Amino acid sequence: MTGREIYQPPGKAPRFYQGYYVVGACFVILAISWGVYVVFGVFFNSLIDEFQWSHAVTSGAYSLSSIISGVLGIVMGGLTDKFGPRLVVTFSSIILGVGLSLMSQVNSIWQLYLFFGIIAGIGMSGLWVPLLSTVARWFTKTRSLMTGIIISGLTVGQIIGFPVVTHLIDKYKWRDSYIIIGIFSIVTLVIAAQFMKRNPDENKIIANDIPGGQEWTTPRISPDYSLKEAMKTTQFWLATMTFLFFGFVAYGLTVHLVPHITGLEISEIAAASVLSVSGGVGIVGNFFLGGLVGDKIGNRITFIIGIIFLIAALALLVPAKELWMFYLFAVLLGLAFGGMGTSESPLAARLFGLTSHGLIYGVMAMGFTTGGAIGPVIIGYIYDLTDSYRIAFLVCIALSVIGLIFMAILKPTPRLGKEL
C-alpha cells in the first residue's frame, strides 16, 4: 500500500475557507473557456457556406482539437500535480485566446485545423483536468457539490455563449466575431487564473471542507494509486470507456445539433436557444443531481441516473420535428449532462485517491475527449452518406446503453474500498 499525508494544520479553520475562492475562479474559467469554445457549432454553418466544405471535414477540426486537448490534458494534469494550477491555467488561457483570434484569418482547411484543431486544442487541454483536480484536493465531504458548482460554469458559458455569438455573427460577421471572443478570453481567463492555488501549502495535499470555527483534525494517511497501478484495474477501464461514450455523444451533439435543427427549417437563433435551455437545466443538474445528490448517494449511481436521462433525451431527439420537442429534449439533456459531467472527477478520486489525481483523471478524461474527437466526425460522415442524422442518433443511443451497463457493474477498488 502507498499513501501520502493529508495536510491539516492545527487549530481552528479560517472563517472563510480559501477553497471557495478557488471554486469561484474555476467557475469563471470554465464559463468563459467553454463558452468561447463550444460555439464552434454556431460558426459551423458560416464556414460551410463560405468554403463549401463537407460536414465531416469541417467537424474534423473540432475532433482534432478534442484529441489534442485529451492527449495534452494528461500532461497538464501531471504538471498541475507537480507545480500547481496557476501557471498551467495561465499558459493555457493565452494559447486558447490566440487560437480563437487566428480563426479570423482562416482561408483554407489546413488553417482551420491548425488554428482551431491544434492551437485552441492546446489551450483547452489545461482548462479542464487542472480545474477539477484542484477542487478535488480542496474538498472531501462536499466534493461533488463543489465540482457541480464549477461545472455549472460550463453550462452558464453555454447559455450565454450561443446567443451572444449568434448575435455577434449577425452583426459583425464570423471573422470579426472570432477576434472579439479571442481577445476577451485572453484578458478574462488570465485574470481569473491568478486566483488558482492547489492548496494553502503548495507542497502538501489538503482535502477538507471545514466550516469556520471547527477544529482541524490531526494528520492521517490516505491510500492512493499511481497511474500505473490504476491502469491495471478493471475499474479504470470500465469508467474510462464510459467516459469515451459520453464524450462521443456530448461533442457530437454540440457540433451537429444546431445544423440538425436548422435543417428542419427552424431558425438558427431558435436552434441556438435549444442549447441554451440545455445549459440552463444543466445548472440544476450540476447543483442538485451531480452535486447534492451525488454527495448523498454516490457518484456511480448519479452517473447511472444521468445516462438514463441521456437515453431518454436521445430517444426523443430521433423523431423530433417541432421546436417544443427540442426544448423537452434539451431539458432531459441538461439533467443528463449535469449528473454525468459532475460525477467524473469525484468518481476518479473515490476510485484511486488524490495523490496522482491530476494525472489519473487526465488519462481517464482522455477517454472523454477521444470520444469527443470521434463523435463529430462519425456523425458528420453518417450525415454525408445518408443526408440525415437519424442513424447517427441511434448510434448515440446504443453507446449510451453500453455505458449504462459498464457503470452498473463498476465496483470499488480493493485498496480504497469506498462506496462509489
N, C-alpha and C positions, 0 to 999 in steps of 0.2 A: 504494500500500500504506500502511496505517496501522499504528501499533504503539504499545506502551506498555512502559516499562521495568519489568521484574520485579525487585523489591527483594530482594537477597540480601546481608545485611550481612557484612563481612569477619570473618575469624577463625573460631573453632570454634563449631559449633552447641551450644546448651544440651543438657545430658544428657537432659532430658525435654522433648520438643518441645511447645510450648504448644498446637499444633493438636489434640493429644489431649484437652485439656480441652474444646475446642470440640466435638469429636466426642462426648464424653460428655454435654455439655449438650444437643446436638441429639438424641441418642438418647433422653434423658429427656423432652424436649419432644414429640418425635413419639410416644413411647409413651403419654404422658398425653393429649395433644390428640386423637390418633386413637382412643385407647381410649374417650374420653367422647363422641366424635362419631359413630362408625360404629354405636354401639349403638342408634341410631335404629331399626334393624331389629328390635331386641328390644322397643322401645316400640311398634312398628308395630301389633301385634295389640291392645294395650291401648287405643290411640287409636281404632282401628276399632270395637272392641267398645263403647266408651263413647259415641262420637259417630255411629256408623253411616255414616262416610264411605266412599267407594269407594276401591279400591286406587290408582287413578290420581290421585285428588285428594290423598290422603294422601302418596303418593310425590312429588307436586309440590313439597312443602315442601323435601324433600331436593334435588330438582332445582334449585329456586330458590337454595338455599344453594350448590350447586355453581357456578351461573352467577355469583353474587356473588363467590364465592371465586376463580373463574378470572379475572374481569374485574379485580378489585382486586389479584389476585396480580401482575399486570403492574405496577401502581403500587407495590406493596410491594417487588417486585424492583428497580425503579428507585430507590426510597428507600434500599434496602439498599446498592446500588452507591454512592450518594452519602453516606449518613450512617452506614452500618454497621448490623448486625443487632440490636444490643441494644435500642435504642429501639423499633424496629419490632416485635420479638417481644414485648416487654413490653406494649405497647399492644394487640396482637392477643390476647394471653393474657387480659387483663382483659375485653375485649369478648366473647370466646368464653364465659368463665365467666358473664358477665351474661346472655347469651342463653340458656344452658342453664338457669340458675336461673329465668328468667322463664317457661320452658316449664311450670313447675309451676302457672302461672296460666291456662293455655290453657282456654278455654271455647267458642271458635268458630274457624272455619277461618282467618279473617284473622289471628288471634293466632298460630296455628301458623306461618303464612307469615312473619309479622313476626319472631317470637322466634327460630325456628329458621332459616327461609329467609333472612332478611336479617341479623339481628344475629349469629347464630352463623356465618353465611357470611362476614361481615366479619372476624370473629375468625380463622377458618380461613385467610383469604387471606394472612395474614402468618406462617403456621406451616408452610409447605411450601417455596416458592421461596427465601425468605431463608435457610433452613437448608441446603438443598442447594447453593445458590450460594456460601454462606460456606465450606463444606467444600471445594468445587471450588477455591477460592483458596488453601487451605492445603496441598493435596496435588497431586502430579502422578503419580509412579510408582505410588503405591497409591491413586489417586483412586477407582477402582471399589470397592476393598476398603473404604475408609473410608465411601464412600456406602452400601455394603451394610450396614456396621455401624449407621449411623444409621437406615437404612430398616428394619432388623430391629427397631428400637424400635416401628415401626408395627405389626409382627406381634406383638410382645410385648404391646402395648396391646390388640390384638385378642384374644389368648389369655386375658388377664386380664379384659378389659372385658366380654366377652359373659357368661361365667358369673357374674361378680361382680354385674353389673347385673341379670341374671336373678334372682339371689338377693335383691337389694335390692327389686326389684319385688314378688317373692313375699312379702317381709317387711314392707315399708313402703308398698307400692303405688307407682304410677308417678309421682305428683306429688311426693311427698317424695323419691323417688329422684333426680329431676332437681335438686332443691335440693342434695342431698348431693354429686352429681358436679359441679355448678356451682361451689360453694364450694371443693371440693377442687381443681378445675382452676385456679382463680384463684391460690390460695396456692402450689401447687407449680410452676406454669408461670412465674409472675413470679420466683420464686427462681431457677429454672434459667436464665431469660433473662439474669440478671446475669453469667453466665459466657460469654456470647456476645461475640465480638470478631472483626472482619473479618480482621485480621492484626496483627502486632506494631507496625507503623506504619500507622495508620488512613488515611494519605494515599497509600499505595503498595500494590502488589499483591505478595503473596508466594505462590509456588506450588511449594513444595519440601518434601518429607517426608524430612528428613535425620536419620539416627540420631545419637545423641550421639557427639562426638569427631570426626566427619567434617568436613573443611574445606568452608566455604561457597564457592561459585563466584562469579565476578565478574558484574556486571550484564549482561544481554543484552536483546535486543528480541524481543518475541513478536508476530507478526502477529495481527490480530484483525478482526472485523467489527462494524460498528454494526448496530443493529436494522434500519434502512432497507436496508442492504446485504444483510443476511442474508435478508430477506423477498423479495429479488429472485432468490434461488437456488431451483432445483428441490429441492435437498436439504432446505431449510427446510420446504417444503410436504409432501413425502413423509413426513418424520419427524413433523410436526405432525398430519397426517391419521391416521397410525398411532397416535399417542398418543390421538387422539379415539376411535378404535375401541376401544382398550384401556380408556379411561375409561367408554365405553358399557357394556362387559361387566363391568368391575370394580365400578362403582357399582350397576349393575343387579342383580348377584348379591348385593352387600352388603345391599341393601334387601329383595330378594324371595326369597332362598334360604331363610331361616327360615320365612316363610309357605308356601313351596312344600313344604318337608319336613313341617311340621306338618299341611298339608292331606292328607298321606298317612297320617295317624293315627299319626305319630311324635311323641313328647313334645317340648315346647318346649325343655326342658333338653338333650335329646339333639340336637335340631336346632342349638342354640347351640354344642354341643360339636363339631359338624362344622366350623364356622367357626374354632373354637379349634385344631383339628387342622390346618386350612389355615394358620393363623397360625404354628403350631409348625414345620411343614415349611417355611414361608416364611422362617423364620430361617436354615435350612440353605441355602435358595435364595439368600438375600441374601448370606451369607458366601461360599459356595463357587461357586455358579453366577454370580451377578451380580458378586461381589467378586473372589475369587481367579482364577476362570476368565476373567472379564471383563478383568482386567488382563493376562492372558496372550494371549487370542485376539481381543480387541477387543469393544467394546460392541455393534456391529451384529450380529455372529454370536451373541453371547449373547442379544440381544433376539429373534433368529430362533428360537433354541432354546426360549426362553420361550414364544413364540407356538405352537410345535409342542406343547408341554406343555398349553397352554391349549385348543387344538383337541381334543386327546385327552380332556381333562377334560370339556369340554362334550359331546363325543360320548358319554361315559359318563353324564353327567347326564340326558340326554334319556330313556333308558329306566329309569333308576334308581328302584327302589321299596323296596329293603331298606336298612337302616342301614349295613351293611358296604359297600354300593356307594357310599354318600355319603361314607364315610370314605376310600375309594380315590379318589373324585373330589377330596376335599379334599387328598390328598397331591399329586396332579397339579396342582391349582390353586395350591397353595403354591409348588411349584417354578416354575410359570409366572410368578406374580407376583414371586417373588424375582429371576428373571432379567430380567424386563421393567422392573419398577419401579426397580431399582438402576441400570439402564443409561441411563435418560433423561437425567439431568443430565450425567454424563460424556460421553455422546454429543453433547450440545449443545456442551460445551466443546471436544471434538475437532473439531467442525464449524466453530465460529465464534470460538473463543478465549475469553479470560477478562474482558477489559476491560468489556464490556457483558453479561456472562453472566447477571447477575440479571434484566436487562430482557429479553434474548432468550429465556432459558429461561422467564421469566414468560409471554411470549406463546405459546411452544410448549406450556407446561403448561396454558395456557388451552384448548388442543385437548383435553387430557385431561379437564379439568373441564367443558368443553362437552359432550363425550361422556357424562360423568357426570351432567350435567343432563338430557340427552335420554333416556338409557338407562332409568332407573327409571320415568319417565312412560310411555314407549312400551311397556315390558314390562308395566307395570300396566294400560295401555289394552288391550293384546292379551289379557291375562288377563280383563279385564272383558267383552271381546267373546266369548271362546271358553271361559271358565271353565277354562282350562288354561294352563300355562306352556310347553307343548311347542313351539308355533310361535315364541314369543319366544326360546327357547334355540336354535332353528335359525337365527334371525336373528343371534344372537351368533356362531354358528359361521361364518356367511357373512362377517360383518365381520372376523372373525379371519383368515380366509383372504385377504381383500383386504389386510389389514395385513401379512401374511406376504409377499405379492407386493411391496408397497411397500418393505419392508425389504430384500428380496432384490436390488432394483435400485438401492438407495441407494449413492451413490459419495462419495468425499471431496470437500470443497470445493476449488476451484482454488488459493485463496490459501494455505491451510494444508497441503493435500495429505497429511494424516495418515491412516494406516490407521484404519478405524473398527471 
